[in-house]
Amino acid sequence: MLVSLLLAVLFCAEPISAAVNAGSWSFQCAANATATTITAGKDQTGRTILITGGDSRAGIQIAIAASRSNATVILACRNMTKALITAQEVRSHTHAGKVETIQLDLADLQSIRKAATELMGRQRVLDVLINNAGVLTDAPEKTGDGFVETMQVNHLGPALFTQLLLPSIRRSVQGRIVHVASGSAFDVISPPFPYQALSVNNVRNLCSNKSALDSGGFYALSKFLQVHHASELARREPRTLVFSVNPGFFRDHLPRPLPKPYQEECTSQILFTPCPQTDDQGSAVIAFAAMAPLSSELANEFSGSMLDFRTTMLPVDPFWKQDGVSCVPREKPHWAAPTAHAWYDAALDLLLRPLQANE
């Protein structure tokens, strides 16, 4: 199943347009940029950065980079034992920022509400929320809340968590929200995903019907919805800078061991240079979206954009060859704007209804 997903991702049937007209966008990251180099010299003193999936390899790299920049880092993790070990690992790399932990299970709506309530109680201002946690299951399963696990963990859960934390984020001088998406989002504009058919009702049904798609299909759809959630959130929260990012093809997102065909491609470096990226390299665009200094003018112009990890595109590849610059806005996978607007409200209604019913 994972091999088929990678094949679908690598050889998308429909070519994707290259960079958007970047206008006044003047920021670029070098091809070998890392989370460490992106944040070097960018002081985050007084800012609080929350990372979901903080114990993942990408989460750890972002946490280390943020802590070295003097930020207070909050690791939101499902497994608190791993969270505490990760916090200690982050502290071992730096003695600058403060590192905290909180339990968060995105597959459990009650856990999301509990974590948000606790955070709102102890953290009046949240400057950056990085929705990094995600899952790719071997086979579609449902959570105790009745949703397909991939859809809840990758899209619905983060949407609820973000919504509940908005009061704290709005208090920041420049609040930021970063959704870690994927190039797989572009699979939704190719068969068997005719995006014209992705009506609000269809998406709602897909969120709870584990037989509707295979695991790769649910993963692609969840990332597609993440991208459009970021865009719609930026429209509704003009004082908050919102990005979705495609970190690219790197070790944190790969099955282990890498399937033989991809081992051969990596060895020959036909598609990727290097292949795959290191965790620190794969985290570069996430760190940029979360911590790079941006003027108010740029923030207003580009909030809601999808930032990509490379700009040189291969003809049949939705990823971009790793020899160009990063951290530039790209065209998002298309979805009719009225439908994307309507789904934002429908998703929140779906998620908040049980909470309202219990109040």
SEZA-585138 format. One line per 5 residues: number of its first residue (from 1); their letters; for each residue x, z, y of C-alpha. Coordinates in nm, 2 decimals. Example, Ala and Ser with C-alpha at 12.3 -4.5 7.8 and 13.67 -1.06 7.14 Angstrom:
<pts>
1 = as = 1.23:0.78:-0.45 ~ 1.37:0.71:-0.11
</pts>
This chain:
<pts>
1 = mlvsl = 0.00:0.00:0.00 ~ 0.28:0.09:0.24 ~ 0.46:-0.24:0.16 ~ 0.15:-0.44:0.23 ~ 0.11:-0.26:0.56
6 = llavl = 0.46:-0.34:0.66 ~ 0.41:-0.70:0.57 ~ 0.10:-0.72:0.77 ~ 0.27:-0.56:1.07 ~ 0.58:-0.78:1.05
11 = fcaep = 0.40:-1.11:1.01 ~ 0.10:-1.08:1.22 ~ -0.11:-1.40:1.20 ~ -0.16:-1.43:1.58 ~ 0.13:-1.44:1.82
16 = isaav = 0.13:-1.18:2.09 ~ 0.19:-1.26:2.45 ~ 0.51:-1.13:2.60 ~ 0.56:-0.89:2.89 ~ 0.28:-0.86:3.15
21 = nagsw = 0.36:-0.96:3.50 ~ 0.55:-0.65:3.58 ~ 0.52:-0.70:3.96 ~ 0.72:-0.41:4.12 ~ 0.82:-0.25:3.79
26 = sfqca = 1.19:-0.21:3.82 ~ 1.27:0.03:3.54 ~ 1.44:-0.09:3.22 ~ 1.61:0.09:2.94 ~ 1.92:-0.05:2.77
31 = anata = 1.88:-0.18:2.41 ~ 2.08:0.12:2.28 ~ 1.90:0.38:2.49 ~ 1.81:0.71:2.33 ~ 1.59:1.00:2.43
36 = ttita = 1.91:1.18:2.52 ~ 2.04:0.91:2.76 ~ 1.70:0.84:2.91 ~ 1.66:1.20:3.02 ~ 2.02:1.27:3.12
41 = gkdqt = 2.03:1.41:3.47 ~ 1.65:1.41:3.51 ~ 1.59:1.78:3.58 ~ 1.25:1.90:3.44 ~ 1.28:2.26:3.57
46 = grtil = 0.94:2.41:3.62 ~ 0.76:2.15:3.41 ~ 0.59:2.22:3.07 ~ 0.59:1.95:2.80 ~ 0.37:1.98:2.50
51 = itggd = 0.45:1.77:2.19 ~ 0.21:1.73:1.90 ~ 0.38:1.67:1.57 ~ 0.67:1.86:1.73 ~ 0.83:1.91:1.39
56 = sragi = 0.85:1.54:1.31 ~ 1.19:1.37:1.36 ~ 1.07:1.19:1.68 ~ 0.92:1.51:1.80 ~ 1.24:1.70:1.75
61 = qiaia = 1.44:1.44:1.95 ~ 1.20:1.45:2.24 ~ 1.20:1.83:2.23 ~ 1.58:1.85:2.24 ~ 1.59:1.60:2.53
66 = asrsn = 1.32:1.79:2.73 ~ 1.48:2.13:2.66 ~ 1.82:2.00:2.78 ~ 1.65:1.89:3.10 ~ 1.53:2.25:3.16
71 = atvil = 1.16:2.19:3.06 ~ 0.95:2.45:2.89 ~ 0.87:2.28:2.55 ~ 0.57:2.36:2.34 ~ 0.58:2.24:1.98
76 = acrnm = 0.22:2.19:1.85 ~ 0.24:2.17:1.47 ~ 0.02:2.20:1.17 ~ 0.27:2.40:0.96 ~ 0.39:2.71:1.16
81 = tkali = 0.68:2.78:0.93 ~ 0.82:2.43:1.00 ~ 0.73:2.48:1.37 ~ 0.94:2.80:1.39 ~ 1.23:2.64:1.21
86 = taqev = 1.21:2.34:1.45 ~ 1.20:2.56:1.75 ~ 1.52:2.73:1.63 ~ 1.68:2.39:1.58 ~ 1.59:2.28:1.93
91 = rshth = 1.73:2.60:2.07 ~ 2.06:2.54:1.88 ~ 2.12:2.22:2.08 ~ 2.05:2.37:2.42 ~ 2.03:2.70:2.60
96 = agkve = 1.84:2.56:2.90 ~ 1.47:2.52:2.84 ~ 1.23:2.76:2.68 ~ 1.08:2.66:2.34 ~ 0.74:2.78:2.23
101 = tiqld = 0.51:2.70:1.93 ~ 0.14:2.67:1.87 ~ -0.06:2.59:1.56 ~ -0.25:2.26:1.57 ~ -0.41:2.08:1.28
106 = ladlq = -0.56:1.75:1.41 ~ -0.75:1.71:1.08 ~ -0.95:2.01:1.17 ~ -1.16:2.00:1.49 ~ -1.19:2.38:1.50
111 = sirka = -0.81:2.41:1.50 ~ -0.80:2.17:1.79 ~ -1.05:2.37:1.99 ~ -0.87:2.70:1.90 ~ -0.53:2.56:2.01
116 = atelm = -0.67:2.42:2.33 ~ -0.84:2.75:2.42 ~ -0.52:2.94:2.35 ~ -0.31:2.70:2.56 ~ -0.56:2.71:2.85
121 = grqrv = -0.53:3.09:2.84 ~ -0.15:3.11:2.85 ~ -0.06:2.79:3.03 ~ -0.24:2.74:3.36 ~ -0.05:2.41:3.43
126 = ldvli = 0.05:2.16:3.17 ~ 0.27:1.88:3.31 ~ 0.31:1.65:3.01 ~ 0.11:1.60:2.69 ~ 0.27:1.38:2.43
131 = nnagv = 0.03:1.29:2.15 ~ 0.30:1.22:1.90 ~ 0.15:1.35:1.57 ~ 0.01:1.09:1.33 ~ -0.05:1.01:0.97
136 = ltdap = -0.05:0.72:0.73 ~ -0.20:0.81:0.40 ~ -0.16:0.64:0.07 ~ -0.53:0.61:0.03 ~ -0.82:0.67:0.28
141 = ektgd = -0.95:1.03:0.26 ~ -1.20:1.22:0.47 ~ -1.15:1.55:0.65 ~ -1.37:1.85:0.64 ~ -1.53:1.73:0.96
146 = gfvet = -1.65:1.41:0.79 ~ -1.41:1.16:0.95 ~ -1.15:0.93:0.78 ~ -0.83:1.14:0.80 ~ -0.62:0.86:0.96
151 = mqvnh = -0.89:0.81:1.23 ~ -0.92:1.18:1.31 ~ -0.55:1.26:1.31 ~ -0.44:0.95:1.50 ~ -0.72:0.89:1.74
156 = lgpal = -1.02:1.12:1.74 ~ -0.83:1.45:1.72 ~ -0.59:1.36:2.00 ~ -0.88:1.24:2.22 ~ -1.05:1.57:2.18
161 = ftqll = -0.73:1.77:2.24 ~ -0.65:1.57:2.55 ~ -1.00:1.61:2.69 ~ -0.99:1.99:2.64 ~ -0.65:2.02:2.81
166 = lpsir = -0.74:1.80:3.11 ~ -0.81:2.10:3.34 ~ -0.45:2.22:3.29 ~ -0.30:1.87:3.32 ~ -0.49:1.81:3.65
171 = rsvqg = -0.32:2.11:3.81 ~ 0.02:1.94:3.77 ~ 0.19:1.78:4.07 ~ 0.23:1.47:3.85 ~ 0.06:1.52:3.51
176 = rivhv = 0.14:1.28:3.24 ~ -0.02:1.19:2.90 ~ 0.16:0.98:2.65 ~ 0.00:0.84:2.34 ~ 0.25:0.73:2.07
181 = asgsa = 0.09:0.42:1.94 ~ 0.24:0.14:1.73 ~ 0.29:-0.24:1.71 ~ 0.03:-0.21:1.43 ~ -0.23:-0.20:1.71
186 = fdvis = -0.19:-0.57:1.74 ~ -0.31:-0.62:1.38 ~ -0.66:-0.56:1.50 ~ -0.67:-0.89:1.69 ~ -0.59:-1.07:1.37
191 = ppfpy = -0.79:-1.12:1.04 ~ -0.96:-0.92:0.89 ~ -1.02:-0.76:1.23 ~ -1.21:-1.00:1.46 ~ -1.21:-0.77:1.76
196 = qalsv = -1.53:-0.93:1.89 ~ -1.70:-0.74:1.60 ~ -1.56:-0.41:1.71 ~ -1.87:-0.28:1.88 ~ -1.92:0.09:1.95
201 = nnvrn = -2.16:0.12:1.65 ~ -1.91:-0.05:1.42 ~ -1.62:0.16:1.53 ~ -1.83:0.48:1.50 ~ -1.92:0.38:1.14
206 = lcsnk = -1.56:0.29:1.06 ~ -1.45:0.64:1.16 ~ -1.65:0.80:0.88 ~ -1.66:0.53:0.61 ~ -1.34:0.57:0.40
211 = salds = -1.43:0.27:0.19 ~ -1.45:0.03:0.48 ~ -1.08:-0.04:0.51 ~ -0.75:0.02:0.33 ~ -0.50:0.28:0.46
216 = ggfya = -0.32:0.01:0.66 ~ -0.64:-0.11:0.82 ~ -0.73:0.24:0.93 ~ -0.38:0.30:1.06 ~ -0.39:-0.02:1.27
221 = lskfl = -0.74:0.05:1.40 ~ -0.65:0.41:1.50 ~ -0.35:0.28:1.70 ~ -0.55:0.01:1.86 ~ -0.80:0.28:1.98
226 = qvhha = -0.52:0.50:2.10 ~ -0.39:0.22:2.32 ~ -0.74:0.16:2.47 ~ -0.80:0.53:2.51 ~ -0.49:0.56:2.72
231 = selar = -0.60:0.27:2.94 ~ -0.95:0.41:2.99 ~ -0.82:0.76:3.05 ~ -0.59:0.63:3.32 ~ -0.89:0.47:3.49
236 = reprt = -1.09:0.79:3.48 ~ -0.80:1.02:3.58 ~ -0.63:0.84:3.87 ~ -0.41:1.14:3.96 ~ -0.27:1.16:3.61
241 = lvfsv = -0.01:0.91:3.48 ~ -0.11:0.78:3.13 ~ 0.09:0.56:2.90 ~ 0.06:0.44:2.54 ~ 0.40:0.35:2.39
246 = npgff = 0.52:0.14:2.10 ~ 0.84:0.31:1.99 ~ 0.91:0.03:1.74 ~ 1.04:0.02:1.39 ~ 1.24:0.33:1.33
251 = rdhlp = 1.31:0.59:1.06 ~ 1.05:0.84:1.15 ~ 0.77:0.59:1.07 ~ 0.91:0.44:0.75 ~ 0.84:0.52:0.38
256 = rplpk = 1.15:0.66:0.20 ~ 1.32:0.48:0.05 ~ 1.27:0.16:0.25 ~ 1.12:-0.11:0.02 ~ 1.39:-0.35:-0.11
261 = pyqee = 1.28:-0.66:0.09 ~ 1.32:-0.46:0.41 ~ 1.65:-0.31:0.29 ~ 1.77:-0.67:0.26 ~ 1.64:-0.77:0.60
266 = ctsqi = 1.80:-0.47:0.76 ~ 2.13:-0.54:0.59 ~ 2.13:-0.90:0.70 ~ 2.00:-0.80:1.05 ~ 1.79:-1.11:1.07
271 = lftpc = 1.50:-0.93:1.23 ~ 1.63:-0.61:1.37 ~ 1.96:-0.50:1.52 ~ 2.00:-0.22:1.42 ~ 1.75:-0.18:1.15
276 = pqtdd = 1.59:0.06:1.16 ~ 1.66:0.24:1.48 ~ 1.78:0.60:1.47 ~ 1.53:0.87:1.55 ~ 1.69:0.92:1.90
281 = qgsav = 1.67:0.55:1.98 ~ 1.31:0.53:1.85 ~ 1.22:0.82:2.08 ~ 1.37:0.66:2.40 ~ 1.05:0.49:2.52
286 = iafaa = 0.85:0.81:2.45 ~ 1.10:1.01:2.66 ~ 1.09:0.75:2.94 ~ 0.71:0.76:2.96 ~ 0.71:1.14:2.96
291 = mapls = 1.00:1.22:3.19 ~ 1.14:0.92:3.39 ~ 1.10:0.97:3.77 ~ 0.82:0.73:3.89 ~ 0.70:0.70:4.25
296 = selan = 0.33:0.75:4.33 ~ 0.30:0.38:4.40 ~ 0.43:0.28:4.06 ~ 0.23:0.55:3.89 ~ -0.09:0.42:4.05
301 = efsgs = -0.01:0.06:3.97 ~ 0.10:0.09:3.60 ~ -0.08:0.40:3.47 ~ -0.27:0.29:3.16 ~ 0.00:0.04:3.06
306 = mldfr = 0.14:0.00:2.71 ~ 0.52:0.04:2.73 ~ 0.72:-0.14:2.46 ~ 1.05:-0.07:2.31 ~ 1.20:-0.42:2.34
311 = ttmlp = 1.12:-0.74:2.54 ~ 1.27:-1.02:2.33 ~ 0.99:-1.13:2.09 ~ 1.04:-1.33:1.76 ~ 0.79:-1.61:1.72
316 = vdpfw = 0.61:-1.46:1.42 ~ 0.68:-1.09:1.48 ~ 0.46:-0.84:1.68 ~ 0.77:-0.63:1.72 ~ 1.04:-0.73:1.96
321 = kqdgv = 1.40:-0.80:1.86 ~ 1.61:-0.50:1.93 ~ 1.86:-0.67:2.16 ~ 1.67:-0.67:2.49 ~ 1.56:-0.40:2.74
326 = scvpr = 1.29:-0.14:2.68 ~ 1.04:0.06:2.87 ~ 0.85:-0.23:3.02 ~ 0.48:-0.29:3.03 ~ 0.34:-0.53:2.77
331 = ekphw = 0.01:-0.70:2.72 ~ -0.23:-0.47:2.53 ~ -0.42:-0.59:2.22 ~ -0.74:-0.73:2.37 ~ -1.07:-0.55:2.36
336 = aapta = -1.36:-0.62:2.59 ~ -1.35:-0.37:2.88 ~ -1.71:-0.27:2.86 ~ -1.68:-0.19:2.49 ~ -1.36:0.01:2.55
341 = hawyd = -1.53:0.21:2.83 ~ -1.84:0.28:2.61 ~ -1.63:0.38:2.31 ~ -1.45:0.64:2.52 ~ -1.78:0.82:2.59
346 = aaldl = -1.91:0.76:2.24 ~ -1.60:0.92:2.08 ~ -1.63:1.23:2.30 ~ -2.00:1.26:2.23 ~ -1.91:1.24:1.86
351 = llrpl = -1.65:1.51:1.89 ~ -1.81:1.74:2.13 ~ -2.16:1.74:1.98 ~ -2.07:2.00:1.71 ~ -1.92:2.22:1.97
356 = qane = -2.22:2.20:2.19 ~ -2.45:2.27:1.90 ~ -2.27:2.59:1.83 ~ -2.28:2.72:2.18
</pts>
